[in-house]
Amino acid sequence: MTVRTLTPEDFDAHCRVSSAAFIWEYKPGEDTFPENVKLLGCFDDSGELMADLEYFVRQVTWGGDTVPCVCVGGVASLPHRRHGGAVRALFGELEVLAQKEGWALGALYPFSDAYYRKFGYERHFHSLRLTVPMRVIETFAASVPRGEQGSLELFENGNLTEELLRVYNAFARQRPLMPHRDATPLRAHSDEADLRWFYSRPFEKCEYCYLWKSPAGAFEGYLQYTVDRPGSTVNVSEFCPLTDAAMRGMLAFLRGYASKAQTVVFAQLPPDSPVPAALGEYSAMRAELAFGPALRFYDSRVTPEALRSGSPPQFWDGF
């Protein structure tokens, strides 16, 4: 059994393993070897790829410092080669790489907590899904003086990339383990304006990202969302105010969809979010807790105990 980093020559074998594991149609030539992630594979003695996974490193905030976190996804194995130790060998190699590369922690979304607990992964935080009737948003918006609502600018084709990244990363630095972001494109060879993390093509995809600007002209928050007209819902995927004024201004902005939606859903808020208290109508809203990814602590200076004593992240990027 051999574990090594995959190369472009291994891509066909990787796609076959992934197709068999995740049940998707693989047609050779339609996909290209990924450039933004690394692939780690486990081979048997005959050279057959039995299992593999994808990983990449993100920077997160911890105790005022920036530390590296390895994000693991796409853990796949051939059905007839399961229960033979291939996946365990992959995670054993990640342990070696963590020491070599200096990763502080790892993160993944487990299909089974019990299974990944064997490799040291455990859930350590959760997020709040908040469902709010539009009438509550309208009532709140009426209480915000027009002169304090600020203005919003649409993010489109990379026009405000620097400002958006600054706002996001300033927000992320306020919360331990919330991943930092950069200008990485969505896919290798994609248009540079099509960023991985943000909605950048509003009129092509009906996905919207707005930055909130204070009356003094400073960008202090952003939100991104889609509108489900058949479901009469505004789905807010990210809501990141740096100031109380930005939170109030962005909430007031959502009133503009009152003719299109009866409900606003905030998909991921921290459990200690000030949004429910700001809106005030607790009996009209519904709050649900959702678990974030599981974490593996590699560096003893980054501990679960310290995490529980701090503020939770707003959300964790999917990967």
N, C-alpha and C positions, 0 to 999 in steps of 0.2 A: 504494500500500500504506500503510495507516494502522494504528498500534498505539495502543490506548487501554484504559482500565479499563471493564469491562462494567457495565451497569446492569440493573435488573430488566426493562427492556424488551428486553434482549438474551438473556434467560434461555432462551427457546425455541430460539434459534439455538445457544446454548451446549450445550443438551441434545442437539440433533441432531448437533453435532460430536462430543461425547463418546460418544454412542450408536454412531456410525459407527466411531469409533476403537477403542473398548473392547468393542464388540459386546454391548450390553445393550438391552433393550426399553424404549423411551421412550414413555410414555403421557402426553400433555399434561395438566397439572392435578394429577398425583400428587406432584410434587416442588415445593419452594419455593426461592426465591433464597437462597443461603447468606449467613448473617450473620457467621460466624466466620472466613471467608476472603475474599480478594479475587480477582477474576477479571480476567485480562489477555487481550485478544483482538487478533488481526491480521485486518484487513478488506482486501479488494481494492478497486479503484477504483469498483466498482459498489455497494459496501456489503455484499457477502457476507462472513460470518465464515468464514475459512479455517482458523484454528487458534486455540487458546487454552490457557491454563494457570491453575492456582490457586496462590496463595501466601499465607502468613501469617508473622508474625515471632515468634520465640521468643527468650528470653534464655538465654544460656549463660555458663559461667564460663571465663575465660581469664586466666591469670597473677594470680589473686586478684581480678580485676575482672569485672563483668558486662557482656557485649557482646551486641549484637543479631545474630541469625542469621535469614535469610529461608529458609523451608522451601518448596520448590517441588514441586508434584505435579500429577497430572491433565493432563500435557502431551498434547494431542490435536490432530489435524488431519484434515480430510476426506480420504479416500483419493485422490480425484481432484485434490486441490490440494497433494499432497506434492511434495517436491523443488523447490519454487518459492521457498524462502527465507522462508516465513512463520514457522517455528519459530525460525530464526536471528534474525528481526526481534524476536520476543518476548524472546529472551535478550539482545539488544542493548538493549532497553528496560529490562530488569532491571539491566543495567550502569549505565544512567543513574539509575535509581531508587536503586541502592545508594549512589551518590555523594550524591544528594540527601537520602536518609533516614539516611545514616550507618551502613548495615549493615556489619558486620565480615566476614561470610562468608555463603555460601549452602549449602544441602544439598538433595539429592534422591536418590531411589532409581532408578538408571538401568536401562533395559531393555538398554542396550548401553553398555559403558564407552567403546568407541571413538567412538561417536556423541557422547556428552556431553563427552568429552575435548576436542572441538572448541570447546566453550564454557567451557573452563577447569576442568571438574570432574574430580576424581580421588579414588580411594579412599585413605583415610588411617588407618583403624583397623578392627579386627575384634573379634568377640566369641567366646566359648567356649560351645559347647553340650555339656553334661555329662550323660551317662546313667549312673545309679547304681542297682544292684540294691537293693531294699528291705532285704535282709538286711544290707547295709553300713550303711544308715541305722539299723537296729535295734541293731547292734553299737555304733555311735557313741553313740546315745542312752543306752545302758546305762552308758557311761563318764561321762556328765554327771550330777553329783549333783543329786538332786531339788531341793534348795534353791537351785541355780544355774540351773535351767531357766526361771525367771521364769513369766510368764503371758501369754496372748494374748487380745486383744479383737477381736471381729468388727466390721468396718466395714460398716455397713448403713444405707442411706437417708441418708447424710450425717452420721451421728451423731458421727463423729470426724474430720471434714474438716480442721479446723484442725491437729490433731495429726498427721494423715497427711501433709498438705502440708509441715509443718515438718520431719518426718523425711525425706521425699523430697528436699526442697530442700537440707537439710543434707548429705545423701549426694551430691547432684549437685554441690554446691560443692567437694567433694573431688576431682572428676574433670573435667579440662578438656573443654569442648564438650558435656557432658551437659546436655540442655535442662532449664531450670527449668519448674515447673508452677504453675498457679493454679486457681481454682475455676470455670474455664470449663465450661459444660454440654456434654454429649455432642453435642447438636444444638440449633439455634435453636428456641426455644419448648418445649424439653424440661423435664421436672421438674428443679428445681435440684439435687436430690440425685443425679441421674444424671450423675455427673461424666465428663468426656471421658476421663480418664486411668486411673481406678480402677474395679475391680469393686465396685458398690454395691448390687446386688440379688441377694444370694446364694441366696435360696430361690426366686426367680422364674427365675433363669438358671443356677443351679448353678455360679456363678463366685464364688470366695471371696478375700477380702482380710483379712488379720489383722495387727494391730499387736502387736509384742512389747513387753511391759512388764517392766522389771527388778524384782528383789525390793524395790528402794528406791522403786518406783512411777514411774519415768521411762520414757517411750516412746523406744526406742532402735533400732527397726528395723521393717520390715514385709515381708510376702511376699504375693503373690497367685498363684492357681493354679486349675486345673480338674482334675476327676477323670474319666478315661476308663475307665469300668468294663469295657466289652467289651475294651479294649486293656490292661487291668490296669496303668494308668499314671497317676501324678500328674504333671501338666504345670505346672511352676512358671514363670510368665511373668516375674515380677519378684521379686528377692531382694535386699533392701537393708538390711543391718545397719550400724549406725553404730559398733558396738563388737564386740569378739570375743565377749563374753558373749551379745550378741544373735544373732550367727551361730550359736553353739552351741545356744542355746535354740530358735531356729527350725528348725535341723536336727533336734533332738530331737523337736520338735512333729510333724514329718512321720511319725514312727514310728506315730502314731495311725491311719494309713491302711494299716497292714500287712495287715489283713484284706481290703482292697479292691484293693490294687495290689501288683504284684511289682517295679515299676520307678518311679523318680523321675527326671524329665527337667528339668534346669535349662536353659531355652531360651537365656538370654543372661547370661553371666557375663563379667567382664573376663578377658583372658588371664592376668593376674597374680592372679586370685582366690585367696583362701586356702582356699576350700572343698575342693578336691581334697586338699590337704595335711592339712587337718583330718580328713577322712574316712580318709585313709591307705591304702585298699585300691586302689592304682593298677591292679593287674592285673585287678580286677573291673569297673572303670569304663571308659567309652568317651568320649573327648574329641574334638570336631570344631570346627574354626574356621569361622565364618561372617562374611562381609564386611558392614560397616555401609554407610551411605549414602555417596555421593560428595560431596566438599566443594569449594566455590569460595571462594578467599580474596580478599576485596575490600580489606581493610585491611592494609597492609604490616606493621603491628605484630603481626598474628596470622599466623604463618608455619607452613608444614608442618614445617619443621625443629624448631621449638619443640614442636610437637605430638608428634613422634616421641620427644622426650626426656622427655615426661611420662607420667603414668599414663593408660591409655585409659579411655573412658567405660564404665560398666556396660552400658548399652544405649542405643539411640536410639529415641525414639517413632516408631511408624509414622505416616505421614501421606499 
